[in-house]
Amino acid sequence: MSDHVHDLASLREATDRLLDAAAKLDNAAVAEPSRLPGWTRGHVFAHLARNADALVNVLEGRPMYASAEVRDADIERDAPRPLDVQLADVRETWGHLLEVAAAPADWTRTVTLRNGVTDSASRIPFRRLVEIELHHVDLGIGYELEDLPAEFTAREIEFLADRFSGHDGLPPLRLAAPGGAGWATGRAEGEPLTVTGTAPDLLGWLAGRRDDSALQCTGGPLPALPPL
Ligand SMILES: O=C(O)/C=C/C(=O)CC(=O)C(=O)O
């Protein structure tokens, strides 16, 4: 089981980091494109606020979002807001999520996210941490994959490697980072290809944040990853 107390502490630090960096922006920068196709920085802030509300729903046993359409429409509605409103929303919704997470609860219970995904409640703080850390990078404001805490990077590679594990569209893969860290993913049977790169480059590739140009693949050509 994930250590939700440890992950909540990491989440506090990551959220403070994002809010401190974002506070240096101005309204014009909020309206500029983020690194996510079709999304301004305002879309990213709006998404983070609505995701906090959605995770409160998950922890309290309600559907994460009323529907995919409502999720998307809420992000579009909130994206054009000025910086102070965006950051107040991210801060307040995060405060509410923390309050709900502080209530006595069975952290081993199974909760349901969107698209029918289920998980242990104890993994919700880590899932939120992924949103905060990767979207901080997506804002394109000077925080890069290399700036992510090494523990987070290793855990997110493991999380994504698990997600692609057993995927028929992928050959067996062994991911290898300097220092001996390694992860297995793709189909289980067969001789694995070895994909070598720094942990940030491996994470960037798996998470769709970076191309494969910094990775080396031995044993065959590097496969294209299926959509997340
Ligand atoms: O952690 C997950 O499996 C799901 C995360 C999300 O759905 C994040 C979003 O894209 C969202 O909350 O809108």
The ligand as an SDF file (V2000), in Angstrom:
LIG
                    3D

 13 12  0  0  0  0  0  0  0  0999 V2000
   -5.0300    9.3330  -11.9460 O   0  0  0  0  0  0  0  0  0  0  0  0
   -5.8340    8.9890  -12.8160 C   0  0  0  0  0  0  0  0  0  0  0  0
   -5.9580    7.8380  -13.2280 O   0  0  0  0  0  0  0  0  0  0  0  0
   -6.7280    9.9410  -13.4430 C   0  0  0  0  0  0  0  0  0  0  0  0
   -6.3710   11.1940  -13.5340 C   0  0  0  0  0  0  0  0  0  0  0  0
   -7.2240   12.1070  -14.2180 C   0  0  0  0  0  0  0  0  0  0  0  0
   -8.2970   11.7800  -14.6890 O   0  0  0  0  0  0  0  0  0  0  0  0
   -6.6980   13.4340  -14.3230 C   0  0  0  0  0  0  0  0  0  0  0  0
   -7.4910   14.2550  -15.2140 C   0  0  0  0  0  0  0  0  0  0  0  0
   -7.2310   14.3270  -16.4000 O   0  0  0  0  0  0  0  0  0  0  0  0
   -8.5850   14.9990  -14.6140 C   0  0  0  0  0  0  0  0  0  0  0  0
   -8.8150   14.9290  -13.4100 O   0  0  0  0  0  0  0  0  0  0  0  0
   -9.2810   15.7170  -15.3630 O   0  0  0  0  0  0  0  0  0  0  0  0
  1  2  2  0
  2  3  1  0
  2  4  1  0
  4  5  2  0
  5  6  1  0
  6  7  2  0
  6  8  1  0
  8  9  1  0
  9 10  2  0
  9 11  1  0
 11 12  2  0
 11 13  1  0
M  END
$$$$
